[in-house]
Structures are given as structure tokens and as C-alpha cells.
Amino acid sequence: MTEIPKTFKETQISPDKEKWDEAMSEEIKLMQNRKVWDLVEPKSNMKVLGCRWVYNIKHDEKNNAKKYKSRLVAQGFKQRSARTVLYPIVEEYNCGEMDNLCLKCGGLYFRDEKNTRGIYTHCCHNGNIIEKASVYPMEMKGLWDGSDELSVHFKNNIRSYNNSLSFASMGAQIVPPTGR
């Protein structure tokens, strides 16, 4: 089995020198065709990274040398450790200025604000504003202040109650499941 060289010098004294030279020539031609680099004069404040060759041999099913491969890579020991973070490109969206007044309630809204149908109606649903209750029914008071024995159950399941009440406020009828 053929030894894989670790350095350029080892390729030059290898019995397969011609094959390694051919593999390196192919790599250089490929890099030139792809315009991987431009030769420029380095500035005085720049650190120049070196490069080295990495060698490998591809084998066939019978473990015979099929192809000699070489890659020119940057010398890793001169690089600094860093963490690469890739951010997806997000298009900026601007709703415009919040300077339009609702004709019904006088509330401000963005000029380009749209609802799910793609149009802007009114921020207050044509004047049908549902105000927050300032006086709670007696049944609810015990649930809020903790004096009712069911208040723990109520606070633990507040989201499901809110969902039920929101559906009821839209005119839906709540039918409890059978068996409860």
C-alpha cells in the first residue's frame, strides 16, 4: 500500500513523484480557472497566511490506488479561532409613519397597516370598542382575589377560559363535551 505524504518534500522523494506533481498541477489549474485568488502586495498591517498541501489517495474496490489527490489549504496554525454566525437576510419592512387618525375613535395607526384581508378598516372595528370591565361580577371576584376554592383551578387554566370567552364574544356557542 502506498504511503500518503505529509509534506511537499515527501512527495518529491516519493516513488510516485510524477503522480503527486500531476495532482498538484491539476489543483493549481482548477484554482486559476475558478479565480480563487488575486496576487496583491500585502499592506504593512496585514498578516499573510501561509499555505500547505494536503494529500490523499482514492482507492478502488480492490484497494488499488485509483486517483492521487492534492489540495492547497491555508495553514491552520496561523489562523485565529473565531465563531462564524450567519444571519439570514431579512428585508426591511416599513409601515410608514404612525400618523393616520381613525375616523371613529381618533386612534393613531400606521399608514400602510393592513389586516388579514389586505386592507385597513378601522382600529376600533367601526366604533364598536369593547371596553375593559371596571366592575366584576361577584362570581368572578372570588376567582380573582383567591377567596373562592376554585381560584387555583381558574388561574391555572386562565388561557383556556380566555379562549372560550373570546369565542363567545364573537357569537359562538360553547357546548361542553359530554361526560364531564
Short mmCIF file of the C-alpha atoms (twelve columns), coordinates in Angstrom:
data_MODEL
# 
_entry.id   MODEL 
# 
loop_
_atom_site.group_PDB 
_atom_site.id 
_atom_site.type_symbol 
_atom_site.label_atom_id 
_atom_site.label_alt_id 
_atom_site.label_comp_id 
_atom_site.label_asym_id 
_atom_site.label_seq_id 
_atom_site.Cartn_x 
_atom_site.Cartn_y 
_atom_site.Cartn_z 
_atom_site.pdbx_PDB_model_num 
ATOM 1   C CA . MET A 1   0.000   0.000  0.000   1 
ATOM 2   C CA . THR A 2   1.284   3.459  -0.945  1 
ATOM 3   C CA . GLU A 3   2.213   5.871  1.855   1 
ATOM 4   C CA . ILE A 4   0.409   9.195  1.825   1 
ATOM 5   C CA . PRO A 5   2.956   12.020 2.110   1 
ATOM 6   C CA . LYS A 6   2.577   14.657 4.811   1 
ATOM 7   C CA . THR A 7   4.695   17.407 3.222   1 
ATOM 8   C CA . PHE A 8   5.675   18.676 -0.204  1 
ATOM 9   C CA . LYS A 9   9.250   17.401 0.353   1 
ATOM 10  C CA . GLU A 10  7.932   13.880 0.911   1 
ATOM 11  C CA . THR A 11  6.154   13.974 -2.479  1 
ATOM 12  C CA . GLN A 12  9.400   14.900 -4.189  1 
ATOM 13  C CA . ILE A 13  11.249  11.842 -2.862  1 
ATOM 14  C CA . SER A 14  8.282   9.500  -3.257  1 
ATOM 15  C CA . PRO A 15  8.332   6.726  -5.905  1 
ATOM 16  C CA . ASP A 16  5.017   8.254  -7.123  1 
ATOM 17  C CA . LYS A 17  6.508   11.741 -7.554  1 
ATOM 18  C CA . GLU A 18  5.059   12.205 -11.059 1 
ATOM 19  C CA . LYS A 19  1.534   11.318 -9.898  1 
ATOM 20  C CA . TRP A 20  1.739   13.746 -6.981  1 
ATOM 21  C CA . ASP A 21  3.108   16.508 -9.242  1 
ATOM 22  C CA . GLU A 22  0.243   15.914 -11.670 1 
ATOM 23  C CA . ALA A 23  -2.316  16.086 -8.831  1 
ATOM 24  C CA . MET A 24  -0.824  19.388 -7.595  1 
ATOM 25  C CA . SER A 25  -0.816  20.816 -11.144 1 
ATOM 26  C CA . GLU A 26  -4.498  19.921 -11.532 1 
ATOM 27  C CA . GLU A 27  -5.307  21.675 -8.247  1 
ATOM 28  C CA . ILE A 28  -3.425  24.840 -9.281  1 
ATOM 29  C CA . LYS A 29  -5.151  24.897 -12.706 1 
ATOM 30  C CA . LEU A 30  -8.545  24.415 -11.061 1 
ATOM 31  C CA . MET A 31  -7.897  27.301 -8.662  1 
ATOM 32  C CA . GLN A 32  -6.739  29.552 -11.504 1 
ATOM 33  C CA . ASN A 33  -9.820  28.715 -13.602 1 
ATOM 34  C CA . ARG A 34  -12.093 29.499 -10.656 1 
ATOM 35  C CA . LYS A 35  -10.136 32.693 -9.884  1 
ATOM 36  C CA . VAL A 36  -9.707  31.691 -6.248  1 
ATOM 37  C CA . TRP A 37  -7.131  34.396 -5.550  1 
ATOM 38  C CA . ASP A 38  -5.540  37.563 -6.881  1 
ATOM 39  C CA . LEU A 39  -1.887  38.266 -6.236  1 
ATOM 40  C CA . VAL A 40  -1.524  41.625 -4.487  1 
ATOM 41  C CA . GLU A 41  1.128   43.364 -2.430  1 
ATOM 42  C CA . PRO A 42  0.277   42.969 1.263   1 
ATOM 43  C CA . LYS A 43  -0.073  46.125 3.344   1 
ATOM 44  C CA . SER A 44  2.220   46.549 6.332   1 
ATOM 45  C CA . ASN A 45  -0.590  45.985 8.850   1 
ATOM 46  C CA . MET A 46  -1.776  42.718 7.233   1 
ATOM 47  C CA . LYS A 47  -0.910  39.228 8.389   1 
ATOM 48  C CA . VAL A 48  -0.229  36.905 5.496   1 
ATOM 49  C CA . LEU A 49  -1.418  33.337 5.912   1 
ATOM 50  C CA . GLY A 50  0.765   30.627 4.519   1 
ATOM 51  C CA . CYS A 51  -0.489  27.565 2.726   1 
ATOM 52  C CA . ARG A 52  0.376   23.905 2.586   1 
ATOM 53  C CA . TRP A 53  -0.529  20.840 0.586   1 
ATOM 54  C CA . VAL A 54  -2.779  18.059 1.871   1 
ATOM 55  C CA . TYR A 55  -2.556  14.734 0.066   1 
ATOM 56  C CA . ASN A 56  -4.841  11.734 -0.258  1 
ATOM 57  C CA . ILE A 57  -5.244  8.651  -2.426  1 
ATOM 58  C CA . LYS A 58  -8.591  7.346  -3.620  1 
ATOM 59  C CA . HIS A 59  -8.778  3.576  -3.877  1 
ATOM 60  C CA . ASP A 60  -10.968 1.262  -5.931  1 
ATOM 61  C CA . GLU A 61  -12.910 -1.766 -4.649  1 
ATOM 62  C CA . LYS A 62  -9.757  -3.925 -4.660  1 
ATOM 63  C CA . ASN A 63  -7.823  -1.305 -2.663  1 
ATOM 64  C CA . ASN A 64  -5.664  -0.309 -5.645  1 
ATOM 65  C CA . ALA A 65  -4.654  3.352  -5.953  1 
ATOM 66  C CA . LYS A 66  -7.248  4.890  -8.250  1 
ATOM 67  C CA . LYS A 67  -6.537  8.622  -8.042  1 
ATOM 68  C CA . TYR A 68  -3.927  10.809 -6.382  1 
ATOM 69  C CA . LYS A 69  -5.478  13.945 -4.904  1 
ATOM 70  C CA . SER A 70  -3.926  17.084 -3.500  1 
ATOM 71  C CA . ARG A 71  -5.472  20.209 -2.007  1 
ATOM 72  C CA . LEU A 72  -3.844  23.541 -1.285  1 
ATOM 73  C CA . VAL A 73  -5.121  24.815 2.072   1 
ATOM 74  C CA . ALA A 74  -4.384  27.740 4.393   1 
ATOM 75  C CA . GLN A 75  -2.043  26.943 7.252   1 
ATOM 76  C CA . GLY A 76  -4.321  26.467 10.213  1 
ATOM 77  C CA . PHE A 77  -1.851  27.264 12.971  1 
ATOM 78  C CA . LYS A 78  -1.659  30.895 11.832  1 
ATOM 79  C CA . GLN A 79  -5.412  31.409 11.871  1 
ATOM 80  C CA . ARG A 80  -7.270  32.822 14.828  1 
ATOM 81  C CA . SER A 81  -10.099 30.910 16.379  1 
ATOM 82  C CA . ALA A 82  -13.432 32.589 15.702  1 
ATOM 83  C CA . ARG A 83  -17.104 31.834 15.759  1 
ATOM 84  C CA . THR A 84  -18.924 32.334 12.496  1 
ATOM 85  C CA . VAL A 85  -22.504 33.493 12.739  1 
ATOM 86  C CA . LEU A 86  -24.658 33.526 9.645   1 
ATOM 87  C CA . TYR A 87  -27.723 35.707 9.688   1 
ATOM 88  C CA . PRO A 88  -30.437 35.209 7.127   1 
ATOM 89  C CA . ILE A 89  -31.043 38.269 5.007   1 
ATOM 90  C CA . VAL A 90  -34.277 39.858 6.126   1 
ATOM 91  C CA . GLU A 91  -35.902 42.517 4.038   1 
ATOM 92  C CA . GLU A 92  -36.671 45.674 5.944   1 
ATOM 93  C CA . TYR A 93  -40.357 46.479 6.079   1 
ATOM 94  C CA . ASN A 94  -41.578 49.948 6.887   1 
ATOM 95  C CA . CYS A 95  -45.217 50.590 7.737   1 
ATOM 96  C CA . GLY A 96  -44.653 54.298 7.275   1 
ATOM 97  C CA . GLU A 97  -45.344 56.896 9.935   1 
ATOM 98  C CA . MET A 98  -47.919 56.295 12.643  1 
ATOM 99  C CA . ASP A 99  -49.716 59.461 11.695  1 
ATOM 100 C CA . ASN A 100 -53.144 58.474 10.378  1 
ATOM 101 C CA . LEU A 101 -56.173 59.064 12.595  1 
ATOM 102 C CA . CYS A 102 -59.070 56.627 12.874  1 
ATOM 103 C CA . LEU A 103 -62.254 58.441 11.850  1 
ATOM 104 C CA . LYS A 104 -64.281 56.683 14.564  1 
ATOM 105 C CA . CYS A 105 -62.162 56.884 17.709  1 
ATOM 106 C CA . GLY A 106 -59.259 59.199 16.815  1 
ATOM 107 C CA . GLY A 107 -56.631 56.493 17.439  1 
ATOM 108 C CA . LEU A 108 -53.343 56.610 15.527  1 
ATOM 109 C CA . TYR A 109 -52.438 53.854 13.090  1 
ATOM 110 C CA . PHE A 110 -49.710 53.225 10.526  1 
ATOM 111 C CA . ARG A 111 -50.408 54.468 7.019   1 
ATOM 112 C CA . ASP A 112 -49.589 51.092 5.405   1 
ATOM 113 C CA . GLU A 113 -51.102 48.921 8.138   1 
ATOM 114 C CA . LYS A 114 -53.256 46.143 6.728   1 
ATOM 115 C CA . ASN A 115 -55.328 43.438 8.343   1 
ATOM 116 C CA . THR A 116 -55.622 39.837 7.148   1 
ATOM 117 C CA . ARG A 117 -57.733 40.755 4.132   1 
ATOM 118 C CA . GLY A 118 -55.044 43.114 2.878   1 
ATOM 119 C CA . ILE A 119 -56.976 46.309 3.621   1 
ATOM 120 C CA . TYR A 120 -57.176 48.615 6.605   1 
ATOM 121 C CA . THR A 121 -60.638 49.047 8.057   1 
ATOM 122 C CA . HIS A 122 -60.664 50.852 11.391  1 
ATOM 123 C CA . CYS A 123 -58.683 50.322 14.559  1 
ATOM 124 C CA . CYS A 124 -61.849 50.256 16.652  1 
ATOM 125 C CA . HIS A 125 -63.936 47.993 14.389  1 
ATOM 126 C CA . ASN A 126 -66.132 50.843 13.187  1 
ATOM 127 C CA . GLY A 127 -66.668 52.306 16.644  1 
ATOM 128 C CA . ASN A 128 -67.582 49.031 18.359  1 
ATOM 129 C CA . ILE A 129 -64.931 49.256 21.048  1 
ATOM 130 C CA . ILE A 130 -65.321 46.756 23.858  1 
ATOM 131 C CA . GLU A 131 -64.095 48.460 26.994  1 
ATOM 132 C CA . LYS A 132 -62.420 46.638 29.838  1 
ATOM 133 C CA . ALA A 133 -64.851 45.926 32.653  1 
ATOM 134 C CA . SER A 134 -64.224 48.067 35.723  1 
ATOM 135 C CA . VAL A 135 -66.783 46.231 37.861  1 
ATOM 136 C CA . TYR A 136 -66.523 42.450 38.037  1 
ATOM 137 C CA . PRO A 137 -69.473 40.171 38.702  1 
ATOM 138 C CA . MET A 138 -69.491 38.717 42.243  1 
ATOM 139 C CA . GLU A 139 -68.841 35.213 40.833  1 
ATOM 140 C CA . MET A 140 -65.603 36.431 39.255  1 
ATOM 141 C CA . LYS A 141 -64.393 38.454 42.266  1 
ATOM 142 C CA . GLY A 142 -63.721 35.334 44.341  1 
ATOM 143 C CA . LEU A 143 -61.769 33.758 41.477  1 
ATOM 144 C CA . TRP A 144 -59.532 36.815 41.125  1 
ATOM 145 C CA . ASP A 145 -58.772 37.504 44.780  1 
ATOM 146 C CA . GLY A 146 -58.293 33.832 45.770  1 
ATOM 147 C CA . SER A 147 -61.187 33.640 48.241  1 
ATOM 148 C CA . ASP A 148 -63.024 31.034 46.144  1 
ATOM 149 C CA . GLU A 149 -61.906 27.398 46.428  1 
ATOM 150 C CA . LEU A 150 -61.824 27.135 42.616  1 
ATOM 151 C CA . SER A 151 -59.498 30.137 42.207  1 
ATOM 152 C CA . VAL A 152 -56.363 27.949 41.892  1 
ATOM 153 C CA . HIS A 153 -58.017 25.929 39.112  1 
ATOM 154 C CA . PHE A 154 -59.145 29.169 37.455  1 
ATOM 155 C CA . LYS A 155 -55.674 30.773 37.494  1 
ATOM 156 C CA . ASN A 156 -54.010 27.578 36.219  1 
ATOM 157 C CA . ASN A 157 -56.416 27.376 33.261  1 
ATOM 158 C CA . ILE A 158 -56.829 31.077 32.511  1 
ATOM 159 C CA . ARG A 159 -55.766 30.686 28.858  1 
ATOM 160 C CA . SER A 160 -58.443 28.124 28.061  1 
ATOM 161 C CA . TYR A 161 -61.063 30.345 29.746  1 
ATOM 162 C CA . ASN A 162 -59.865 33.356 27.752  1 
ATOM 163 C CA . ASN A 163 -60.150 31.353 24.522  1 
ATOM 164 C CA . SER A 164 -63.664 30.243 25.426  1 
ATOM 165 C CA . LEU A 165 -64.728 33.770 26.319  1 
ATOM 166 C CA . SER A 166 -63.245 35.213 23.127  1 
ATOM 167 C CA . PHE A 167 -65.178 32.709 21.023  1 
ATOM 168 C CA . ALA A 168 -68.332 33.541 22.988  1 
ATOM 169 C CA . SER A 169 -67.801 37.265 22.383  1 
ATOM 170 C CA . MET A 170 -67.781 36.543 18.633  1 
ATOM 171 C CA . GLY A 171 -71.168 34.855 18.922  1 
ATOM 172 C CA . ALA A 172 -70.038 31.238 19.185  1 
ATOM 173 C CA . GLN A 173 -71.999 28.937 21.433  1 
ATOM 174 C CA . ILE A 174 -69.924 26.916 23.857  1 
ATOM 175 C CA . VAL A 175 -71.115 23.345 24.160  1 
ATOM 176 C CA . PRO A 176 -69.363 21.431 26.949  1 
ATOM 177 C CA . PRO A 177 -68.082 17.987 25.967  1 
ATOM 178 C CA . THR A 178 -70.169 15.028 27.046  1 
ATOM 179 C CA . GLY A 179 -69.048 13.046 30.047  1 
ATOM 180 C CA . ARG A 180 -67.911 15.989 32.171  1 
# 
